[in-house]
Amino acid sequence: MKYVSVGTFKAQFSALLEGVVQGQPVGVCYGRRKKPVAVLVPADQIEPKAQRKLGPWAKPMRVQFQDNFAISDEELLRS
């Protein structure tokens, strides 16, 4: 993997992006100590996240209020 500073990344973005398209990841370094902060990799190398289930809310829900249900604006806003 090739590491470049932010300035070099900005100046050579198109060329670096061509390398990424060809499968060569690029690391971006930042700060005085040139600490690696990001990696640009081809999109096909990233695994899609699995969809999460929302526990009991995974299925459609239905809310039903009784006929005598009432709440004032003050009670609602206090919550």
Sequence and secondary structure as in RCSB ss.txt:
>XXXX:A:sequence
MKYVSVGTFKAQFSALLEGVVQGQPVGVCYGRRKKPVAVLVPADQIEPKAQRKLGPWAKPMRVQFQDNFAISDEE
LLRS
>XXXX:A:secstr
 EEEEHHHHHHTHHHHHHHHHTT  EEEEETTTTEEEEEE  GGGS        GGGGS       TT    HHH
HHH 
